[in-house]
Amino acid sequence: MSKRYIGIDIGGTAVKIGYVTAEGELLATDSKRVDFDHYQTPIIVTVKNAVDQFLALEHITLAELSGFGISATGQIDTKEGVVSGTAGHIANWIQTPIAQIFKDSYHLPVSVVNDADCALMGECWLGAARGYRDVVMVTIGTGIGGGILTEGRLLTGVRGIAGELGHFPIRADGELCSCGNRGCYEKYASTTALVNMVRDRADELVPDISADHIDGQLIFNRVSQGDTALRSVVSEWITSITLGLVGLIHIFNPQLVLIGGGVSQQEELFIEPLREQILSYTMPGFCKDLIIKSAQLGNNAGLLGAVAYLKNLF
């Protein structure tokens, strides 16, 4: 039997757990919410309980496991396996010693890496980035995450927290961000930013819908039905995404720009116009052989990438 691993993807809303073979086959999965009491129960307590329940339910013994690969939200010190920071919106998480807790509990190898970096590693192992050595991946959702692969290696920086792509400023006088700075990329390029743009003009753009019911899916559904006013808002939002990506392309000169998050499945309404804008803003030399496409692995990318990272270590 090939080696078996537990992949764990800890997000701000839920934890997803997978029983994974060395070849990347998912044998079983489960998920639990971690924000059910606004983090008054520390995330790590919820995660540990969920893992113990998963192992028992699936009749998985520690003897058959080769380790735990953990993908986690926040700024993750990969050397120590500790949460060194967040964007300021999750309580009882900073300084959580994730790796040590798992090592003490299970006495098996453990790796802990930022969730967006793990999504990139998953795509490199089994998804849309297989065979590429220089990749910029951006995940677009409630916030912005991402990872950078350069010459086949994940860019981690001196403490393992490089690639905080949601929090480089693109507007000096921009909106205040939860991280404490102004004008951060995710304030303009996330799906939340698009929803807020529409909600701010809800009486004009969607007078028949309560502002609380406006979300990304509704916006794209209406654009697909020919709503030109909403299409204009989406185009403005895509321009904000483009500006950040062009900066990253000019810095890292990737072969591939990979777009993750639910919105990445909107090929005609999102990926195609984004690709067109990126290629029009990017200097010609950087466009040569540049590929821009959506990620493939969806919600499984993080836990699979966590296993991929662990496999490379041990």
C-alpha positions in Angstrom: 0.0 0.0 0.0 1.3 3.5 -0.8 1.9 6.0 1.9 -1.2 7.7 3.3 -1.5 11.2 4.7 -4.0 13.5 6.3 -4.4 16.8 4.5 -6.1 19.6 6.5 -7.2 22.9 5.1 -8.0 25.5 7.8 -9.9 28.5 6.5 -11.6 31.4 8.3 -15.0 29.7 7.9 -14.4 26.0 7.9 -11.8 23.3 8.1 -11.6 20.6 5.5 -10.0 17.3 6.2 -8.9 14.6 3.6 -7.4 11.2 3.7 -4.9 11.2 0.8 -2.7 8.7 -0.9 0.8 9.5 -2.1 -0.5 9.8 -5.6 -3.1 12.4 -4.6 -6.2 10.3 -4.5 -8.8 11.5 -2.0 -10.1 8.5 -0.1 -12.4 10.4 2.2 -13.2 14.0 3.2 -15.1 15.9 5.8 -15.5 19.5 6.9 -16.6 21.5 10.0 -17.3 25.1 10.6 -14.7 27.0 12.7 -16.5 30.3 13.0 -19.7 29.0 14.7 -19.2 31.1 17.8 -17.2 33.9 16.2 -13.9 32.2 17.2 -14.6 32.2 20.9 -13.7 28.6 20.7 -10.2 28.8 19.3 -9.9 27.5 15.8 -7.3 25.0 16.8 -9.6 23.3 19.3 -12.3 22.9 16.7 -9.8 21.5 14.2 -8.3 19.0 16.6 -11.7 17.8 17.6 -12.7 17.5 13.9 -9.5 15.5 13.1 -10.0 13.1 16.0 -13.6 12.5 14.9 -12.5 12.0 11.3 -9.9 9.4 12.2 -12.4 7.5 14.3 -15.2 7.7 11.7 -13.0 6.5 8.9 -11.2 3.9 11.1 -7.8 5.4 10.3 -5.0 4.4 12.6 -1.8 6.5 13.2 0.2 3.4 12.2 -1.0 3.7 8.6 -0.2 7.5 8.3 3.0 9.1 7.1 2.1 12.6 8.4 -0.2 15.6 8.6 0.0 18.3 5.9 -1.7 21.4 7.1 -2.9 24.4 5.1 -3.8 27.3 7.3 -5.3 30.8 6.9 -3.1 33.7 8.0 0.6 34.5 7.9 2.2 31.2 8.7 5.8 30.8 9.9 6.5 27.6 8.0 9.8 27.0 9.9 8.0 26.9 13.3 4.5 26.0 12.2 3.1 28.9 14.0 0.5 31.6 13.0 2.5 34.7 13.1 -0.2 37.2 12.0 -3.5 37.7 10.3 -5.3 40.6 8.5 -6.9 41.4 11.9 -10.3 39.7 11.5 -9.9 36.3 13.3 -9.7 36.1 17.1 -7.8 33.5 19.1 -5.5 32.5 16.1 -2.3 34.6 16.2 0.6 32.7 17.8 -1.2 29.3 17.6 1.6 26.7 17.6 -0.2 24.4 15.1 2.7 22.2 14.3 3.7 21.6 17.9 0.1 20.8 18.9 -0.1 18.1 16.1 3.3 16.7 16.8 2.5 16.3 20.5 -0.9 14.7 19.8 0.0 12.3 17.0 3.8 11.9 17.0 4.0 12.1 13.2 5.7 14.5 10.8 3.8 17.8 10.4 4.1 20.7 8.0 2.1 23.9 8.2 1.9 26.4 5.2 -0.3 29.3 4.3 -3.6 28.2 2.6 -3.0 30.2 -0.6 0.5 28.8 -1.0 -0.9 25.3 -0.5 -3.5 25.9 -3.2 -0.7 26.7 -5.5 1.2 23.6 -4.5 -1.9 21.5 -5.1 -2.3 22.9 -8.6 1.4 22.3 -9.3 1.0 18.6 -8.2 -2.3 17.7 -9.7 -3.9 20.7 -11.3 -3.5 23.4 -13.9 0.1 24.3 -13.0 1.6 20.9 -13.6 4.8 21.2 -15.5 5.3 24.9 -14.8 8.3 26.3 -12.8 7.4 30.0 -12.6 3.8 30.7 -11.5 1.9 33.5 -9.9 -1.4 32.3 -8.4 -4.1 34.6 -7.1 -7.2 33.3 -5.3 -10.2 35.7 -5.5 -12.9 35.4 -2.9 -13.9 37.0 0.3 -10.3 38.3 0.3 -7.3 37.9 -1.9 -4.7 35.1 -1.4 -2.0 33.8 -3.5 1.3 32.2 -3.9 4.4 32.5 -6.1 6.5 29.7 -7.6 9.9 30.7 -8.9 12.3 28.2 -10.6 10.1 25.4 -9.3 10.3 26.5 -5.6 7.6 28.1 -3.5 8.6 31.6 -2.6 8.4 31.7 1.2 10.7 34.5 2.4 12.9 34.5 5.5 10.0 33.5 7.9 7.8 31.7 5.5 5.2 34.4 5.2 6.0 35.8 1.7 3.2 36.1 -0.9 0.7 38.1 1.1 -0.8 39.2 -2.1 -4.0 40.7 -0.7 -2.1 43.3 1.2 0.1 45.3 -1.1 -1.3 48.8 -1.5 -2.5 49.8 -5.0 -4.0 53.2 -3.9 -2.2 55.5 -1.5 -5.4 57.3 -0.4 -7.5 54.1 -0.6 -10.0 52.5 1.8 -8.9 51.4 5.3 -8.2 47.6 5.3 -8.6 45.2 8.2 -4.8 44.8 8.3 -4.4 48.5 9.3 -3.1 49.9 6.0 -5.0 51.8 3.3 -5.6 50.9 -0.4 -4.8 47.2 -0.1 -5.3 45.0 -3.2 -8.0 42.9 -1.7 -10.1 46.1 -0.9 -10.5 46.5 -4.7 -9.9 43.1 -6.3 -11.7 40.6 -4.1 -15.2 39.3 -4.7 -16.2 41.2 -1.6 -15.0 44.4 -3.3 -17.2 43.7 -6.3 -20.3 43.1 -4.1 -19.6 46.3 -2.2 -19.4 48.2 -5.4 -22.8 47.0 -6.4 -24.3 47.4 -3.0 -23.1 51.1 -2.9 -25.2 51.7 -6.0 -28.0 49.1 -5.3 -30.9 51.5 -5.8 -29.6 52.3 -9.3 -28.2 48.9 -10.4 -30.4 46.3 -8.7 -33.5 48.2 -7.4 -35.5 44.9 -7.2 -33.0 43.2 -4.8 -32.3 43.8 -1.1 -28.7 44.8 -0.6 -28.2 41.9 1.8 -29.1 39.5 -1.1 -26.5 40.8 -3.5 -23.6 38.4 -4.0 -21.1 37.5 -6.8 -23.3 34.8 -8.2 -26.3 37.2 -8.6 -24.1 39.8 -10.3 -22.7 37.4 -12.8 -26.1 35.8 -13.5 -27.4 39.2 -14.4 -24.4 40.1 -16.5 -24.9 36.8 -18.4 -28.5 37.9 -19.0 -27.4 41.1 -20.7 -27.3 43.7 -17.8 -25.0 46.3 -19.3 -24.8 48.5 -16.2 -23.6 45.6 -14.1 -21.2 44.6 -16.8 -19.7 48.0 -16.6 -19.1 47.6 -12.9 -17.6 44.2 -13.4 -15.3 45.6 -16.0 -14.1 48.3 -13.6 -13.5 45.6 -11.0 -11.5 43.5 -13.4 -9.3 46.5 -14.1 -8.4 46.7 -10.4 -7.5 43.0 -10.5 -5.5 43.6 -13.6 -3.4 46.4 -12.2 -2.2 44.2 -9.3 -1.5 41.3 -11.5 0.5 43.3 -14.0 2.7 44.6 -11.2 3.3 41.0 -10.1 4.0 39.9 -13.7 6.6 42.7 -14.1 8.3 41.7 -10.9 8.3 37.9 -11.3 8.1 37.3 -15.0 6.0 34.1 -14.7 5.1 31.5 -17.4 1.7 31.1 -15.9 -0.8 33.3 -14.0 -3.3 31.1 -12.3 -6.7 32.4 -11.1 -8.4 30.6 -8.2 -11.6 31.1 -6.3 -15.2 30.6 -7.3 -15.3 33.4 -9.8 -12.5 31.7 -11.8 -15.1 29.4 -13.3 -16.6 32.3 -15.1 -14.6 31.8 -18.3 -16.4 34.1 -20.7 -17.5 36.8 -18.3 -14.3 37.0 -16.2 -11.3 35.0 -17.3 -11.4 36.1 -21.0 -11.8 39.9 -20.3 -9.2 39.6 -17.5 -6.7 37.9 -19.9 -7.4 40.6 -22.5 -6.8 43.5 -20.0 -3.6 41.9 -18.6 -2.1 41.4 -22.0 -3.0 45.0 -23.0 -1.4 46.5 -19.8 1.7 44.3 -19.6 5.0 45.2 -21.3 5.4 43.1 -24.5 8.5 41.3 -23.3 6.6 39.9 -20.3 3.7 38.8 -22.5 5.9 36.4 -24.5 4.6 32.8 -23.8 2.6 34.1 -20.8 -0.5 31.9 -20.1 -3.4 33.1 -18.0 -6.0 30.5 -16.9 -8.2 29.3 -14.1 -7.3 26.8 -11.4 -8.6 23.3 -11.6 -8.8 21.8 -8.1 -11.4 24.0 -6.5 -12.0 23.5 -2.8 -9.6 20.5 -2.6 -6.5 22.5 -3.7 -5.4 23.5 -0.2 -5.5 20.1 1.5 -3.9 18.4 -1.5 -1.2 21.1 -1.7 -0.5 20.7 2.1 0.1 17.0 1.4 2.3 17.8 -1.5 4.4 20.2 0.6 4.8 17.5 3.4 5.8 14.9 0.8 8.6 17.1 -0.4 9.9 17.5 3.2 9.8 13.9 4.3 
